Amino acid sequence: MATTTKRAKGAAKSRYIELKQMLEDRRRELMNEVQGKMRDVRSEGAKDRDVLDQGESSEIDIQEDIELALIQMKSETLNKINEALRRLDEGTYGNCFECGEEISPARLRALPFAVRCKDCEEARETAEQRERMMAQKRGSTGLFFDISN
């Protein structure tokens, strides 16, 4: 019995180390990407635009908007990774928020900040989709009645 408990603790510690390393690697990668993108946007923004026509300037503005949106998305992902690291230290990382079961290692590698197992996430997405469809139906019905009044 004691040997089984030691193995379980050893496996849990090994999993903790593996997950922590994966999250820290991903965090480092994202931080480098965000910092690099920010440097790129700053250096592009510092260039003289006096020689550009309106079309070229507009195209550059669109590209900058896209770059800034990418930075924002990566920053949000970075926040999710930091939250996952906090949960890991608390001992709640890797367990589904809904059913409490362990989230598969493959899912965590693909989506390191996952908070639900595949089944619970699919159920949540299906419920959200159903709710959106119902809201859409209510909205279109209300619109119909508003027009006829």
Buried (B, 14 or more C-beta within 10 A) or exposed (E): EEEEEEEEEEEEEEBBEEBBEBBEEBBEEBBEBBEEBBEEBEEEEEEEEEEEEEEEEEEBEEEBEEBEEBBEEBBEBBEBBBEBBEBBEEEEBBBBBBEEEEBEEEBBEEBBBBBBBBEBBEBEEEEEEEEEEEEEEEEEEEEEEEEEE
